[in-house]
Amino acid sequence: MAKRKKTIVAGRIVKTIIYTAPEPLDGKRARAEKSRMTTAAQKAMNNKTARARLEMLMAANYTGRDLFLTLTYRDADLPSNRAEAVKRLRKFIKTFRTQRKGNGEIFRYIYTTEEKHGESRLHHHLVINGTGADIDTIRSLWPYGDVVDYEYIGSRDYESLSMYLTKESAEGRPVGAQMWTASRNMVKPVVRSSYVSNDTTLSAPLGCHVLEKEERVTEFGSYCYIKYKTPQSWSGLE
């Protein structure tokens, strides 16, 4: 008997799960129990929600030296609606990308536009790859606000950052509006699926920091899920 194994690697973040799946010759009870294991495994590894996808996408593309930005508007330049705000942001992104390209540098970004919390003023959050000399350029290219707030990602975890970026519910957004938008040149997390022997165990490699772990075992099957952070970028998959 074999179990199924799935691993997702995104920069230093790794998610792995091993679970028992239904077999053609299983009896009704065994099939039902294994189906529950499969469902639990899929829930643990869920990478389809916007928040989960965003977490792993950031982990695959950003490090501590990269930047989290907030772009705001002074009263005189406050857009009359969301569409106008997004138009201004896209113009900023286009200009910034052109400048980076002229310097032979890549530009990877994720952005959200918000207006529901705090003072309910339109503003933008961005995560961008840093070059070490970006702040003055950003301020010069954003003419609508007096202050550009920024912080280096540092040791901030991608899960909490993704929660912050998606804190405004999709409810009430214009039809078709995304919770977040990313540049097309983002590196995708690496996914690998395989079958492993039934006695295969699951643990984080030596030196890695376990972020989450969950396990369930019955007489008919089991699943084990683990999420951990490697001490440096991970080049191999278990």
Sine and cosine of phi, psi and omega as CSV:
sin_phi,cos_phi,sin_psi,cos_psi,sin_omega,cos_omega
0.00,0.00,0.64,-0.77,-0.01,-1.00
-0.86,-0.52,0.43,-0.90,0.08,-1.00
-0.94,-0.33,0.32,-0.95,0.05,-1.00
-0.99,-0.12,0.58,-0.81,-0.02,-1.00
-0.74,-0.67,0.69,-0.72,0.05,-1.00
-0.71,-0.70,0.71,-0.70,0.01,-1.00
-0.76,-0.65,0.69,-0.72,0.10,-1.00
-0.86,-0.52,0.82,-0.58,0.02,-1.00
-0.91,-0.42,0.84,-0.55,0.03,-1.00
-0.74,-0.68,1.00,-0.08,-0.06,-1.00
0.89,0.47,-0.87,-0.50,-0.01,-1.00
-1.00,-0.06,-0.02,1.00,0.00,-1.00
-0.99,-0.16,0.77,-0.63,-0.01,-1.00
-0.79,-0.62,0.75,-0.67,0.12,-0.99
-0.89,-0.46,0.75,-0.66,0.03,-1.00
-0.67,-0.74,0.61,-0.79,0.07,-1.00
-0.64,-0.77,0.60,-0.80,0.11,-0.99
-0.80,-0.59,0.76,-0.65,-0.04,-1.00
-0.52,-0.86,0.39,-0.92,0.04,-1.00
-1.00,0.05,0.80,-0.60,0.01,-1.00
-0.95,-0.32,0.43,-0.90,0.01,-1.00
-0.86,0.51,0.58,-0.81,0.05,-1.00
-0.93,-0.38,0.44,-0.90,-0.03,-1.00
-0.83,0.56,-0.55,0.84,-0.07,-1.00
-1.00,-0.06,0.08,1.00,0.00,-1.00
-0.91,0.41,0.58,-0.81,0.14,-0.99
-0.96,0.29,0.12,-0.99,-0.08,-1.00
-0.86,0.50,-0.71,0.71,-0.04,-1.00
-0.93,0.38,-0.69,0.73,0.00,-1.00
-0.90,0.44,-0.67,0.74,0.00,-1.00
-0.89,0.45,-0.67,0.75,0.00,-1.00
-0.89,0.45,-0.68,0.73,-0.02,-1.00
-0.93,0.38,-0.67,0.74,0.01,-1.00
-0.93,0.38,-0.54,0.84,0.06,-1.00
-0.90,0.43,-0.60,0.80,0.07,-1.00
-0.90,0.43,-0.61,0.79,0.05,-1.00
-0.90,0.44,-0.68,0.74,0.01,-1.00
-0.89,0.46,-0.68,0.73,0.02,-1.00
-0.89,0.45,-0.70,0.72,0.02,-1.00
-0.89,0.45,-0.63,0.77,0.01,-1.00
-0.90,0.43,-0.69,0.72,0.00,-1.00
-0.90,0.43,-0.60,0.80,0.03,-1.00
-0.91,0.41,-0.68,0.74,0.00,-1.00
-0.91,0.42,-0.57,0.82,-0.05,-1.00
-0.99,-0.13,0.19,0.98,-0.11,-0.99
-0.78,0.63,0.89,-0.46,0.01,-1.00
-0.85,-0.52,0.37,0.93,-0.06,-1.00
-0.98,-0.19,-0.33,0.94,0.03,-1.00
-0.95,0.30,0.48,-0.88,-0.01,-1.00
-0.85,0.53,-0.65,0.76,-0.06,-1.00
-0.92,0.39,-0.69,0.72,0.00,-1.00
-0.92,0.39,-0.66,0.75,0.03,-1.00
-0.89,0.46,-0.66,0.75,-0.02,-1.00
-0.90,0.43,-0.68,0.73,0.02,-1.00
-0.83,0.56,-0.77,0.64,-0.06,-1.00
-0.95,0.30,-0.53,0.85,0.05,-1.00
-0.91,0.41,-0.67,0.74,0.04,-1.00
-0.91,0.40,-0.65,0.76,0.00,-1.00
-0.88,0.47,-0.54,0.84,-0.02,-1.00
-0.98,0.22,-0.31,0.95,-0.15,-0.99
-0.86,-0.51,-0.33,0.94,-0.12,-0.99
-0.84,-0.55,0.45,-0.90,0.07,-1.00
-0.78,-0.63,-0.06,-1.00,-0.07,-1.00
-0.88,0.47,-0.38,0.93,-0.04,-1.00
-1.00,0.09,-0.12,0.99,-0.02,-1.00
-0.99,0.13,0.16,-0.99,-0.25,-0.97
-0.89,-0.45,0.61,-0.79,0.18,-0.98
-0.93,-0.36,0.88,-0.48,-0.11,-0.99
-0.91,-0.42,0.48,-0.88,0.19,-0.98
-0.79,-0.62,0.86,-0.51,0.01,-1.00
-0.95,-0.30,0.83,-0.55,-0.05,-1.00
-0.87,-0.50,0.09,-1.00,-0.03,-1.00
-0.85,-0.52,0.66,-0.75,0.20,-0.98
-0.96,0.29,0.32,-0.95,-0.08,-1.00
-0.82,0.58,-0.69,0.73,-0.08,-1.00
-0.92,0.39,-0.37,0.93,-0.06,-1.00
-0.92,-0.38,0.20,0.98,-0.03,-1.00
-0.92,0.39,0.83,-0.55,-0.01,-1.00
-0.89,0.46,0.46,-0.89,-0.02,-1.00
-0.98,0.19,-0.32,0.95,-0.01,-1.00
-0.39,-0.92,0.16,-0.99,-0.04,-1.00
-0.89,0.46,-0.67,0.74,-0.04,-1.00
-0.86,0.51,-0.65,0.76,0.01,-1.00
-0.93,0.38,-0.62,0.78,0.03,-1.00
-0.89,0.46,-0.71,0.70,0.01,-1.00
-0.90,0.44,-0.61,0.79,0.04,-1.00
-0.87,0.50,-0.68,0.73,0.01,-1.00
-0.91,0.40,-0.66,0.75,0.00,-1.00
-0.90,0.44,-0.68,0.74,0.00,-1.00
-0.90,0.44,-0.57,0.82,0.06,-1.00
-0.91,0.42,-0.67,0.74,0.05,-1.00
-0.87,0.50,-0.72,0.69,-0.02,-1.00
-0.88,0.47,-0.68,0.73,0.00,-1.00
-0.88,0.48,-0.70,0.72,-0.01,-1.00
-0.92,0.39,-0.67,0.74,-0.01,-1.00
-0.91,0.42,-0.65,0.76,0.02,-1.00
-0.90,0.44,-0.65,0.76,0.02,-1.00
-0.89,0.46,-0.65,0.76,0.01,-1.00
-0.92,0.39,-0.68,0.73,0.04,-1.00
-0.87,0.48,-0.70,0.71,-0.02,-1.00
-0.88,0.48,-0.63,0.78,0.03,-1.00
-0.90,0.45,-0.44,0.90,0.02,-1.00
-1.00,-0.05,0.06,1.00,-0.02,-1.00
0.96,0.29,0.44,0.90,-0.05,-1.00
-0.90,-0.44,0.54,-0.84,0.05,-1.00
-0.99,0.12,0.32,-0.95,0.03,-1.00
-0.68,-0.74,0.92,-0.38,0.05,-1.00
-0.90,-0.44,0.74,-0.67,-0.08,-1.00
-0.61,-0.79,0.41,-0.91,0.18,-0.98
-0.72,-0.70,0.69,-0.72,0.03,-1.00
-0.64,-0.77,0.42,-0.91,0.15,-0.99
-0.71,-0.71,0.47,-0.88,0.08,-1.00
-0.88,-0.47,0.76,-0.65,-0.09,-1.00
-0.79,-0.61,0.37,-0.93,0.02,-1.00
-0.32,-0.95,0.21,0.98,-0.14,-0.99
-0.96,-0.27,-0.29,0.96,-0.09,-1.00
-0.90,-0.43,0.08,-1.00,-0.01,-1.00
0.87,0.48,-0.82,-0.58,0.00,-1.00
-1.00,0.03,0.15,0.99,0.02,-1.00
0.84,0.54,0.62,0.79,0.06,-1.00
-0.99,-0.17,0.61,-0.79,0.06,-1.00
-0.88,0.48,0.71,-0.71,0.07,-1.00
-0.36,-0.93,0.16,-0.99,-0.07,-1.00
-0.77,-0.63,0.60,-0.80,0.17,-0.99
-0.91,-0.42,0.67,-0.74,0.04,-1.00
-0.71,-0.70,0.55,-0.84,0.23,-0.97
-0.89,-0.46,0.82,-0.57,-0.03,-1.00
-0.73,-0.68,0.41,-0.91,0.11,-0.99
-0.96,0.27,0.70,-0.72,-0.06,-1.00
-1.00,-0.10,0.42,-0.91,0.07,-1.00
-0.90,-0.44,-0.13,0.99,-0.05,-1.00
1.00,-0.10,-0.13,0.99,-0.01,-1.00
-0.58,-0.82,0.82,0.57,-0.13,-0.99
-0.95,-0.31,-0.49,0.87,-0.22,-0.98
-0.88,0.47,-0.74,0.68,0.01,-1.00
-0.88,0.47,-0.63,0.78,0.02,-1.00
-0.90,0.43,-0.71,0.71,0.00,-1.00
-0.87,0.49,-0.71,0.70,0.00,-1.00
-0.89,0.45,-0.60,0.80,-0.01,-1.00
-0.95,0.32,-0.43,0.90,-0.05,-1.00
-1.00,-0.09,-0.10,1.00,0.03,-1.00
-0.92,-0.39,1.00,-0.06,-0.13,-0.99
-1.00,0.03,0.06,1.00,-0.16,-0.99
-0.99,-0.12,-0.16,0.99,-0.02,-1.00
-0.67,-0.74,0.44,-0.90,-0.03,-1.00
-0.99,0.14,-0.38,0.92,-0.06,-1.00
-0.75,-0.66,0.70,-0.72,0.16,-0.99
-0.93,-0.37,0.93,-0.38,0.02,-1.00
-0.99,0.16,0.66,-0.75,0.02,-1.00
-0.49,-0.87,0.38,-0.93,0.15,-0.99
-0.44,-0.90,0.51,-0.86,0.09,-1.00
-0.98,0.21,0.60,-0.80,-0.04,-1.00
-0.85,0.53,-0.63,0.78,0.06,-1.00
0.83,0.56,-0.76,-0.65,-0.03,-1.00
-1.00,-0.09,0.16,0.99,-0.02,-1.00
-0.87,0.49,0.69,-0.72,-0.04,-1.00
-0.99,0.11,0.54,-0.84,-0.11,-0.99
-0.94,0.35,-0.44,0.90,0.01,-1.00
-0.91,0.41,-0.74,0.67,0.00,-1.00
-0.92,0.38,-0.56,0.83,0.03,-1.00
-0.93,0.38,-0.64,0.77,0.02,-1.00
-0.92,0.39,-0.58,0.82,0.05,-1.00
-0.91,0.42,-0.64,0.77,0.00,-1.00
-0.92,0.39,-0.68,0.74,-0.04,-1.00
-0.94,0.35,-0.39,0.92,-0.02,-1.00
-0.93,-0.38,0.37,0.93,-0.09,-1.00
-0.92,0.39,-0.44,0.90,0.07,-1.00
-1.00,0.07,0.87,-0.50,-0.07,-1.00
-0.87,0.49,0.41,-0.91,0.08,-1.00
-0.92,0.38,-0.32,0.95,0.00,-1.00
-0.88,0.47,0.77,-0.64,0.03,-1.00
1.00,-0.01,-0.13,0.99,0.05,-1.00
-0.97,0.24,0.40,-0.92,0.04,-1.00
-0.86,0.51,0.49,-0.87,0.00,-1.00
-0.83,0.55,0.78,-0.63,0.02,-1.00
1.00,0.04,-0.15,0.99,-0.02,-1.00
-0.95,0.32,0.71,-0.70,0.00,-1.00
-1.00,0.04,0.39,-0.92,0.07,-1.00
-0.95,0.31,-0.46,0.89,0.06,-1.00
-0.39,-0.92,0.36,-0.93,-0.01,-1.00
-0.76,-0.65,0.66,-0.75,-0.02,-1.00
-0.82,-0.57,0.43,-0.91,0.07,-1.00
-0.93,0.36,0.39,-0.92,-0.09,-1.00
-0.97,0.26,-0.25,0.97,-0.07,-1.00
-1.00,-0.07,0.30,0.95,0.02,-1.00
-0.93,0.37,0.61,-0.79,0.08,-1.00
-0.97,0.25,0.75,-0.66,-0.01,-1.00
-1.00,0.06,0.60,-0.80,0.12,-0.99
-0.84,0.54,0.53,-0.85,0.00,-1.00
-1.00,-0.02,0.77,-0.64,-0.03,-1.00
-0.85,-0.52,0.71,-0.70,0.05,-1.00
-0.66,-0.76,0.72,-0.70,0.04,-1.00
-0.85,-0.53,0.55,-0.84,-0.01,-1.00
-0.34,-0.94,0.10,-1.00,0.14,-0.99
-0.96,-0.28,0.62,-0.79,0.02,-1.00
-0.76,-0.65,0.31,-0.95,-0.02,-1.00
-0.91,0.42,0.40,-0.92,-0.11,-0.99
-0.90,0.43,-0.40,0.91,-0.03,-1.00
-1.00,-0.06,0.16,0.99,0.00,-1.00
-0.92,0.39,0.74,-0.68,0.04,-1.00
-0.96,-0.27,0.23,-0.97,-0.09,-1.00
-0.76,-0.65,0.82,-0.57,0.04,-1.00
-0.44,-0.90,0.32,-0.95,0.02,-1.00
-0.97,0.23,0.61,-0.79,0.06,-1.00
-0.87,0.49,0.38,-0.93,-0.01,-1.00
-0.84,0.55,0.74,-0.67,0.03,-1.00
1.00,-0.05,-0.12,0.99,-0.01,-1.00
-1.00,-0.02,0.47,-0.88,-0.02,-1.00
-0.98,-0.22,0.88,-0.47,-0.02,-1.00
-0.96,0.26,0.81,-0.59,0.01,-1.00
-0.99,-0.16,-0.61,0.80,0.03,-1.00
-0.53,-0.85,0.53,-0.85,0.11,-0.99
-0.45,-0.89,0.69,-0.73,-0.02,-1.00
-0.56,-0.83,0.63,-0.77,-0.04,-1.00
-0.56,-0.83,0.59,-0.81,0.07,-1.00
-0.62,-0.79,0.71,-0.70,-0.04,-1.00
-0.71,-0.71,0.72,-0.69,0.13,-0.99
-0.74,-0.68,-0.01,-1.00,0.00,-1.00
-0.93,0.36,-0.28,0.96,-0.06,-1.00
-0.97,-0.24,-0.25,0.97,-0.03,-1.00
0.09,-1.00,-0.11,-0.99,-0.04,-1.00
-0.33,-0.94,0.26,-0.97,0.23,-0.97
-0.57,-0.82,0.53,-0.85,0.04,-1.00
-0.68,-0.74,0.78,-0.62,-0.02,-1.00
-0.84,-0.54,0.65,-0.76,0.05,-1.00
-0.61,-0.80,0.62,-0.79,0.07,-1.00
-0.78,-0.63,0.80,-0.60,-0.04,-1.00
-0.58,-0.81,0.24,-0.97,0.00,-1.00
-0.90,-0.43,0.78,-0.62,-0.02,-1.00
-1.00,0.10,0.38,-0.92,0.01,-1.00
-0.94,0.34,-0.29,0.96,0.05,-1.00
-0.41,-0.91,0.13,-0.99,-0.03,-1.00
-0.81,0.59,0.71,-0.70,-0.12,-0.99
-1.00,-0.07,0.84,-0.55,-0.04,-1.00
-0.98,-0.18,-0.24,0.97,-0.05,-1.00
-0.84,-0.54,0.34,-0.94,0.07,-1.00
-0.91,-0.42,0.66,-0.75,-0.03,-1.00
-0.91,0.42,0.00,0.00,0.00,0.00
